[in-house]
Amino acid sequence: MKDGLITNHLLTLYNIFGNSTTTILFFKLEESYWSLLKTFLVGLNRLPDAVHGLEHGEINTVDIPLNQEVVKRLRIRWE
């Protein structure tokens, strides 16, 4: 996985769409990717406790686990 590329794409999306990016990402991505998404958003300080405005209700992001493999890589990269 190219962590730097993912980070740059996320920053670009936030620069264009602002905080709505979070809702858009959780809407468009399959639930199986939410753990990866959460890990990057926590690292970028962009993750709210809950994501609102989705068809199937609110997502409580506290219940989504962090991907520990990605956490380790991001800690090394962002030191």
C-alpha positions as CSV (number, residue, x, y, z in Angstrom):
1,M,0.0,0.0,0.0
2,K,1.3,3.5,-0.8
3,D,0.7,5.4,2.4
4,G,2.0,8.7,1.0
5,L,-0.2,8.6,-2.0
6,I,-3.3,7.8,0.0
7,T,-2.4,10.7,2.4
8,N,-1.9,13.1,-0.5
9,H,-5.2,12.1,-2.1
10,L,-7.1,12.5,1.2
11,L,-5.6,16.0,1.8
12,T,-6.6,17.0,-1.7
13,L,-10.1,15.8,-1.1
14,Y,-10.3,17.8,2.1
15,N,-8.9,20.9,0.4
16,I,-11.7,20.6,-2.2
17,F,-14.7,19.4,-0.3
18,G,-13.9,20.3,3.3
19,N,-15.4,18.3,6.2
20,S,-18.0,16.8,3.8
21,T,-15.1,14.6,2.6
22,T,-15.6,12.3,5.6
23,T,-19.2,11.7,4.8
24,I,-18.5,11.1,1.1
25,L,-15.7,8.6,1.9
26,F,-17.8,6.5,4.3
27,F,-20.7,6.6,1.8
28,K,-18.6,5.5,-1.2
29,L,-16.3,3.0,0.4
30,E,-17.4,-0.6,1.3
31,E,-17.5,-1.2,5.0
32,S,-14.6,-3.6,4.8
33,Y,-12.3,-0.6,4.1
34,W,-13.6,1.6,7.0
35,S,-10.8,0.4,9.3
36,L,-8.1,1.5,6.8
37,L,-9.9,4.8,6.3
38,K,-10.3,5.5,10.0
39,T,-6.6,4.9,10.5
40,F,-5.6,7.5,8.0
41,L,-8.3,10.0,9.1
42,V,-7.1,9.7,12.8
43,G,-3.6,10.3,11.6
44,L,-4.7,13.4,9.8
45,N,-6.9,14.5,12.7
46,R,-10.0,14.5,10.5
47,L,-12.2,11.8,12.1
48,P,-15.3,12.8,14.0
49,D,-16.9,10.5,16.6
50,A,-19.8,10.0,14.3
51,V,-20.5,10.4,10.6
52,H,-24.0,11.8,9.8
53,G,-25.9,12.2,6.6
54,L,-25.8,8.7,5.3
55,E,-28.8,6.7,4.0
56,H,-28.4,3.9,6.5
57,G,-28.1,6.2,9.5
58,E,-25.2,7.4,11.6
59,I,-21.8,5.6,11.8
60,N,-20.3,5.6,15.2
61,T,-16.6,5.7,14.3
62,V,-15.5,4.8,17.8
63,D,-16.7,1.2,17.0
64,I,-14.4,0.9,14.0
65,P,-11.0,-0.6,14.9
66,L,-7.8,0.9,13.8
67,N,-5.6,-1.1,11.3
68,Q,-2.5,-1.7,13.5
69,E,-0.3,-2.6,10.5
70,V,-1.0,0.8,8.9
71,V,-0.6,2.6,12.3
72,K,2.9,1.2,12.6
73,R,3.8,2.3,9.0
74,L,2.3,5.8,9.5
75,R,4.1,6.3,12.8
76,I,7.4,5.6,11.1
77,R,6.5,7.7,8.1
78,W,5.2,10.7,10.0
79,E,8.0,10.9,12.7
